[in-house]
Amino acid sequence: MKHRRINRRKTVVAGGAVAALVIAGITFQSANASDSTEQLSVKTLTAPAAGTLALSLKADLGASEAGTYYDAATKALVVNVVSEDAAQAVREAGAKPRIVENTLAELTGARQTLTEKATIPGTSWATDPVSNKVVVTADRTVSNAELATLQKVVKGLGGKAELKRSAGEFKPFASGGDAIHSGGGRCSLGFNVVKDGEPHFITAGHCGEAGSEWSTSAGGPAIGSMVDSQFPGNDFALVKYSGDTPHPSEVNLYNGSAQAITKAGDATVGMQVQRSGSTTQVHDGEVTGLDATVNYGNGDIVEGLIQTSVCAEPGDSGGSLFAGDTAIGLTSGGSGNCSSGGETFFQPVTEALSTFGAEIG
């Protein structure tokens, strides 16, 4: 469904995301008055609570919903919509509506075009609800000829996509928090889980194959065996504990304490998150995109990832992404490091748990 282009003016809130859109034809003063009235009904929410409300509104609004994000500055859920009727439903639910141009169907179509015409190693794309576009990123390995192809495809998508460059190189962070070892390689444990009443843990799929044995030190005694591993496409694996290895439901914070993990949840753009890994320990950042597709090269393409501003380095793979006591993701890969920064992508925990028939515990 096509929609009339809406002229709009953006107001930026320091420390947060784009906060408001002013529809053409309404005076600035009246728009401010409307925003003030609207703000009175907006619920103050934690990021996990905002994610729960977002899922509910998505189900209720259907095609009229065009993405959501969490405004950390105001602690509110912002919901992109394409009609005033949908905007009113959002207000009544306690969230803040934002009229946008591109529907989710149009953005999904843009992603499909990128898949068909611009599947190039060293690229990623993710739906960004703040810009209401698909953000395409090319790393430093993308050649000039490949970049020209990418630019042509993105230009053809008009206002549905934008292209960015990364100074780093997209790659899985191979080679939770605590270190786990197998065959000379090192990754990080994600979260302890329970499957069929038995203790297991989840980590990144690219860390190893089914049947591989894992220990807590290089060459040490095995603490478990990998029973399932999925990569590429997905990036998660399940390891069954053996013996009496302790398996508390917590994440190592590397300061002598741990964060208890009581549940799993979905990421929301704007959510503040932390990552724990055996190379760089604990770092924090923000969720910047959802449903990201990343082409690591050599045919290794992973879909449905969480894009963040959290840094990571080799050996952090499989480590925990969490928000308070909520498990959010498993470290997959990205570009950069914890000195220069970069983008890092995470496999959603909820998908891994659903696939394995496991639960946090």
GIMORA-V287339 format. One line per field, one symbol per residue. phi: phi as a letter, one per 30 degrees, with the letter a starting at -180 (. if undefined). psi: psi as a letter, one per 40 degrees, with the letter a starting at -180 (. if undefined). A space follows every 10 residues. Layout:
phi=???
psi=???
This chain:
phi=.cbddcdbbc ccceibceca bcdejcdedd dddddddddd cdddbddddd dddddddddd diddcbjbac cddchbdccd bbaddddddd eddjccdbdb dcdddddddd ddddddcbdb eibbbbdcdd dhbcccbcdd dddddddddd dddddddidc bbcbccdcbd adddi.lddb bahicbbbdd bdbbbhicdb bcaddddace jdcbbcbdid ddcabdcabb adicbbbbcc dbicdebdda cdchbjbbcd ccacbcdbej ddbbbcbdcc icbblbdcab hdcbcdjhid cccidccbcd dabejdeidd cbbiccdcab dcalbiadcc ikcbcbdedd ddddddicbe l
psi=hiihhhhihi hhhheaahdi hhhiehiddd dddddddddd ehihiidddd dddddddddd dbeehfiiih hddefihhhh ieiddddddd ddeeihihhi dhiddddddd ddddddefgh ieiiiihhdd efihhhhhae ehiddddddd dddddeebee iihiiheahh iiga.cciii ihfeihaihc ihihhfeihi iiaidediih eiiiieihei iheihheihh hacigiihhh iiafhigigi hheffeiihh heiiiiihhe hhiihhiede bhiiaiheii fihhheifeg hhifihhieh iiiheeheih hihbehhdih hcaaiaaede aaiiihhhdd dddddefiih .
